């Protein structure tokens, strides 16, 4: 019955209808859907390593937590699996179309054979009878196959668009009222064509026109600007927004935006490396760093802010690189003298095309991204004290107990729970961490630091003295950080005459602790004497520590810091017994 209805009793009309459906399904819909599935699966697999690296960079930069990273990795895995499954499903759809064609041909051949051989029909009668049955059965099977193919193609065309497929499909179909008006006009023309039914076509034309008119009205109302006497409300910032400060912020001029956003050498990549370096060397978790451009800055200029206070500023030159060279050195190319921003060394800006020539002459060449990154790293290291907030302490302890090894993670958590807050309050831990980091002493060995602080707490009244006791427990670590490539520890010590000077100017403070109060001229003479010895050692490419007695160590450190000298100051009992001291001067 279905075959007679579709073919109108004409076998040739039925074959044409069946052939058209087969060609559209197999050559157009199924082939296109299969190609989309292959490309989608390949792109999803190729992009997976890059997405995983982006997630790792966000974790390293502190932009997302470990739980969020785990969820994002799970979503990426599900997306890749989905596209791979669609690629396989497209093969099933294509196979269904081919199977329908083969089954139809098999039915026709076998049916004609049965009619001639079993039912004694003539060849013409058998072909007429069984072709009608075969085409009818083929149409019944092919129409669902076409629907499945169209559905698979729509799902593949959706791609990575967010949202359900039905909502996206309806949104795209209704996106342009002009297209619906064109469809309505075409259906209206069909309605007035002689021989075609008027009512169905006209009803469809009115329906499309009504939908288009309604969508056009909705868009017109949405695009209408608000009345002048009813301005759009402006979201006001709360007091919390105004009071909130980024712990670290880097502002750069607009012309530095391409340099900052470069995928290979940009600030995001370097910030992640800085966080990893600081965590590995000092045990400090760098807080999130906000990067944004500022049109008010001069071209090439950048500013580093710590807790809303400007801490560093420098100006890069477009198309130039920085070389470290003395002012009196002569080069075969021009260069603008400048002071290197991190260490204050003499340097020059030269054109970027001369970098190879400068390197061949033995001059260190520094690229602009490296300048900014190094400046940021040294600024962070120089502001450890300001960055060691209560939130930073909790972040360090949280990361300490979050290791990939569950057994070690449980052990670390047990250590923290044992000492904090019962034996060592969190504010004492914060002070000790800050004092150690201000002198570039790594706090990675958290178990030893907590044990030493707990030991000293019964007889230490101040965090400074507690930190001194912790330094003694970390003596091997401190000594190892001062060793040269030859395993020696370069040292500058004070001459005995200074001890007599300290004793003459020793006083007792309110806490009944002895402290040295040197007059300004003696203070400056001491700083100058130590600085001269350190400068001589630097000429020999050595970075020595100043060694003194335990009770004088903090005072000598304060003297050097007051003069901007950052060489480490250690006590004699902080030297490891197996160290190889190298005395390079006596102040």
N, C-alpha and C positions, 0 to 999 in steps of 0.2 A: 504494500500500500504506500509506504514512504517513497519507494522508487518511482511508482506511477505518479505520485504527487509532484515530485521534484522534476521528473523528466517530461511530464505531460504526455506520456505514452510514446515519446520519441527517444529511441535508444541513442541516437547521435547527440541529442541535446544532453542526455545524462552523462555520456562520456566526456563531453566538453566541460560540463560543470565539475565532474570529478577530476579531470586533468588540471583545470585552473586551480582548484583547491589544493591539489597535490603540489603543483609548481610553486604557488605562493607559500605554502607551508614549508616545503623542503628547501627551495632555492633562496627564499627571502627571509622568512621569520627564523627558521631553525638555524640556518647558516650564520645569520647575523648574531643571533643569541649565543651561538657557540663561540664565535670570534670574540664577543664581549667578555664571555666567561674566561677564555684563555688569557686575554690581556689583563683583565682584572686580577686574576690569580697571580700572574707573573709580576704585575706592579706591586701587589700586596706583599709578595715574598721579597722582592728587591728592596722595598722600603722598610722592611722590618728591622734590619741592623741599624739604619739611621734613626728610626724611632726609639730603639732601645738605647742608643747612645744619647739621644736627647733626654730621655728619662734619667739616665745616669748623671748627665750634666746638671739637670734640675735638682737632683738629690744632693750632688756635691756642692751646688751653689746655695742650698738651703731653701730653694723655692717651694719644694714639696717635701712631705714627710715620707718615711719608709712605707707606711701603710698606703698612702696615695700612690707611691711608685708601684707597689705590688698590684693595686687595683688597675692602674694604667697598663701594666704589662699583661695582666689577665685580659683586659679589653683588646689589646693589640693581638694577643694570641687567638682570641675568639674571632676577631675580624679576619685574620689570615685563614683560620679554619673555615670560616663561612665562605670566603671566595674560593678556596680550594674545593669545598663541597659543591658550590655552584658550577664549577668547571666540570666536575663529574656528573652532576645532574643534567647539564646541557647535552652530554653524550647520550644519556637516557632518552631525552626528548628527541634528539636527532634519530636515535635508533627506533623510537616509536613511529616516526614518520616513514622511515624506510621499511619497517616491518609492515605497516599498513599497505604500502604499495605492493610488496611481495605477496602478502596474503591475498590481496585483490586479484593479482595475476594468477596465483595458484587456484583460487576459487573458479576463475573464468575457465582456465585450461581443464581442470578436473571436472567442472560442471558440464562442459561441452562433451568431454569424453564419456561421462556417465550417461548423458542424454542420448548420445549416439549408440554407445555400446550396450547399455542396460535397458533403456526405455525405448529403443528402436526409433528414435526421432531422426528426422533428416538433419543434416549439418546446419542448414539455415534456421530451422525451427529450434534446434538446440542452442545455437548462438543467440537467437532472439530471446529465448526464455531465460537462459542462465546468465546472459549479460545483464538483463534487467535485475535479476536477483543479486548478482555480484556487485553491480554499481550501487544498488540500494544498500547492501551490507557495507560496502566501502565508504559510502557517504556517512552512514551511521557511526563508523569507527573514526573517520577522518575529521569530522566536525569537533568531537572532543579533543582530538590531537591538536587541532588548530588552536583551540581555546587554551590548552596547556602550554603550547609554544608561545602564544601571545603573553600569557601570564608570566612565563619564565623570562621572556624578553623584557617585560616591564620591570620585573624585579632586578634584573641585571642592569638595566638602564638607570635605576635608582642610584647604584654605586654607593659612595660613602656619604650621601646626603643624610642628615640627621632627621629622625622622625619615622613614623610608620609609612609604608609604601602607599596605602590608600589615601592618606591625607596629602602626601606629596603629589600624587597623581591628580587629585581633585584641585589642589592649589595651582598646579601648572596648567591644567585644562581651563581653569577660570581666571587665569592671570591676565588675559588680554581681551577685553570686551569687543574690540574691533574684529577679532577673529570670529567671535560668536555671531556678530552682525553679518559677516560674510557668509557664514553657514546658513543663517536664517534667510538671507537673500537668495542663495542657491536653491534651498528647499522651496521657497516661494515660487521661483521660476519653474521648478519641476511640477508644482501643483497646477499651473495653468497650461502645461503641455498637453495637447489632445491625446487621449488614450491612457494617460496616467491617472491614478485615483487622486481626486482633489483633496478630500478630507484628511487622509493621513499626512500628506506632505504639508498642507497648510497648518495643521495642528502642530507638527514638529517645528515649522518655521516660526509660528507665534511663540512657542515655548522657548526656543533659542533666543529670539528677540527680547522676550520678557526677562530672561536671565541676564542677558547683556545689559539691558537698561538698568536693572537693579544694581548690578556690579558697578556700572558707571556712576550711579548716584552715590553709592557708598564711597567710591574713591574721590568723588568731587567734594563730599562733605569732609573727608579726612584731610584733603589738601587745602581746604579753606582756612586761611589764617585766622587766629582769634581776634575778636573785636578789640579796638584800641582801648576801650575802657575796661577790658578784662585781660590784662597781660598774663602770659603764662607764668605760673608760679615757679620761682627759682629755689632750688633746693639749697637751703642754708647749711653751712658747715656747723657741726656741733662743736662745743667747747673741747671735747675730746679730740676731734680732728685738728683743731687749731693747736692744741698742746702736744700732739703726737709728733715725735721727731724720729727720723731714721738714724739708726746707730752709725751707719756708714753710707755716705752718698757721694757719687761722682757725677759732677756736672761738666759737660763739654760743649764747645761751640758747635754751631750747626754744621760747619764744614767737616767736623770730625765724626759725623754720624756714619758715613760709609765705613770708616776705619773701625768704629765701635761695633758695627753690625756684621762685619766680615765673619763668615762661618768658620774659617780656618784660623785666623789670627785675631779675631775680634775680642771685645772685652768679656763677653759671656764665657768664651773658652778659657781665657786667662784668669778670670775670677774663679772658675772651678779649680784651675791648677793652683791658684793662691790658697784656696781653702784647704786643698789636700796637702800642700806643702806646710802650711802653718800647723795643721793638725798632726802631721807626721813628725815635725821637728820640735814643736813647742807644746803639743797637747791642747791647744786652744781651738775652740770651734768658732770660726769667724761668723758673725751674724750676717743675715742677708744684706747684700749691697745693692742699693738703688742706683740705677744708671739712667740718666735723662739728659737731654740737650737743653741748653739755655741760650736763647737768641741774644741776650744782653752781653754775653762774653765776646771778647775779641776773637778774630779768626785764629784757629789753632790753639786756643786757650782751654785749659781744664782746671777744675777746682775740686779738691777732696775735702769733704766735711765729715767731722766726727761729732756726733750728738748735736748737730746743728751749728757747730763752730768750725770756721774755716781752719784747716790744718795744713794744707799744702796747695800750691798754685804754680803752674808752669805754662809756657806757651810753646807749642810745637810749630815747626815751619813746614809748609806744604812743599812736597817734592824734594825734601832734604832728609839727610840722615846725620846723626851726631857721631863725631869721632872724639876720642880722648887724646888730647895733645897739649903740650905746654905752649904758652903764648909765644915763646921765642923760636919755636920750630918752624921751618920753612917747608912748604909743600908746593908741588907744581900746579896746584889748583887753588882757587879762592875759597875762603871760609870765613864765616862770621864768628868771632869769639863769643863764648857764652859760658856760664858756670853750670856745670852738670847739677841737676836739681836734687839728686839723692845724697851724694857724698860731697858735693861742693868742689869737685875736681875741675881743672881747666879743660875746656872742650871747645869744639867748633862745629858750626853747621856747614855742611858741604852739600852740593847737589847730589842727588841720588845716583846719577850716572857715574860718579867718581868713587862709589863704595869699593869696587874691586881694586882700584889703584891705591886707595887708602889702606885696605887690608894687606896688600902686597908690601906696603911700607912698614907693616907691623903695628898699625894703629887699630885699637879696638873700635869696631863700628857698631853702633846701636841704632836699631830701627825705631821709629816713633811708637808703635804699639808696645815694644819692649820697655821704652822709657816710661810710658804711662803705667804699665803693669808693675815695673820695679818700684816706681815712686809710690804706687798704692800699697805694695807689700811692705816697704820700709815705713810708710806712714802708719800702717796697722801695727807693726812691731813697735814703733815708737809710742803708740797710744794704748798698749796693753793695759796699763793701769786704769785708763778711763773706760775701756771696753769691758773690764772685768766686773760686770754688774751681777746682781743676784740672779737675774735671768740667765746670764752667761754661765754662771756656776751650775745652775740646774741643767742647762743644756749640755755642759761637759759631762756631768754625772750621768745624764740620760744616755748619751752616746757611749759612755764607758760600760754601761750594763746592756747595751744593744749590740752584741757581736753576732757574727754569723754562726759561731759555735755555741749551741745551746748550753753545753756544760760550762764553758767559760763564762757565758752570760749569767748563768745562775750563780757561779762563784763570785763574780764581780758584784752582783746585786747583794749577795750576802755580806761582802766587805763593806759596801756603802751603808747597808742597814745596821751593821754592827757598830760603826763609828759615828754616823750622823743620824740624829742630833745628840744621842746620849753622851758620847765621849768627847765629840768635837762639834760645837754648834756650827750651823751653816755660815754664820757671819764670820767666824774665825777661819773657816775653810776659804771663804772669799778673800779675806785679808791676806792669808798666806799665799794663795794663788797669785794675787795681785803683786805682792812683794817679790815673789820669785820671777814672775814674767817681766816685771820692770827691769830686772837685771839679766834678762834673756836666759833664765834657767828654765829648762823644759819641765812641764808638770805632767808629762805622760805617765810617769811612775806613780800613779795615784795611790796604790796600796801602801807604798813606802811613805809617801807624804802624809797620809792619814794616820799611819802607825806612829810616825815621828811626832806629829802634832798632838796625838793622844798621850804620848810619853811625856812631852814637855808641858802639857797643860797644868798639872798640879803645881809646878813651881815657876811657871812663866806667867807674868801678869800682862804682858803685851804681845800683840801679834808679831812685832818686830823681833823680839827675842825668840818667839816660837819659830819664826822663819829661819833664824840663825841656826837653831837646833836641826831643823829640817835640812838646811844646807850641809851640815856635817854628815847627815845620813846619805846625802846625795853626792858625797865627795868624789866618788869614782866617776859618776856621770859628769860632774862639773869639770873634772880633770880631762876626761875624754873629749869634751867639747873644745878644749884649748890646745889640743895636740896639733903639731904640724904634720906634714907628710912624712917626716923622718921620725915621728913618734916623740918629739921633744915638746916641752911646755915652755915657751918663752915668757920670761918674767922680768919685771922692773920692781925693785924693792926700795924701801926708804932707808936712808942713812941713819945711823944711831942718833945723830944730833937732833933729829926731829922728835924723837921720843922725849928728850929733855924739854923741847919747846912745848909739846903737848902737856907734859906734867905741870909746867909752870902756869898754863892757862886752863887747867882742869877745874870744873865747877860741879856742884851738885844741884840737880833740878828738883822740882816739887815732888817727883816720885822717888826721891832719894837715889837717883841713878847718876853716875858720873858722866859728864859730857865735856867736850872741848869747845871753848869759845875763843877762837883766835882773833886777834885784831886784824883789821882789813889788810894792812901791809904784809903781815905774816901769812894770811890766807892767800893773797895773790902770789906771794913768793913760793908757797908750797905748790899751788896750781901750776905756776910757770915752770918750776923745777921738774915736776912730773911730766908736764907737757913736752918739755925739751927732750927728755929721754924717750918718750913715746914717739916723737917725731923722728929721732934718729933711728929707732927700730923700724919705723915705717919706710924709711929710705932703703932699708935692707929687705923690704917686702915681708916684714914680720908684724903681727898684731898681738903684742904681748899683753898679759894681764898684770895688774899691780898687786903685789902680795904684801901683806902686813899682818899685825897681830889681830886676833879675834876682836878684842875690845875696841880697836881703832878702825875696823873694816868699814862700818857704816859711815863713820865720819869722813874717811877718805873718799868713799863713794859719793857722798853729798858734795864734797869739794869738786870732784871731777864733773859731776852732773851739772853743777852750777856754772861751769865753764864750757858746757856743751861737749865734754869728752865722754865717749861711750865705751871706752875700754873696760873690760870686766875687772872688778876688784875682789880678790879672794883672800881668805885667811890661810895661815900656814897649815892649820889642821884640816883644811879642805883639799890639800894636795894628796893625791893617792900615794901610798907608800911605794908603789911600783912605778911612779912617774919618773921621767927623765927631765928634771928642770934645767932650763937654759937661761942663765942670768945675762940679760942684754943691757942692763944699765942700773944705776943707783941714783935716786933723786936726792 
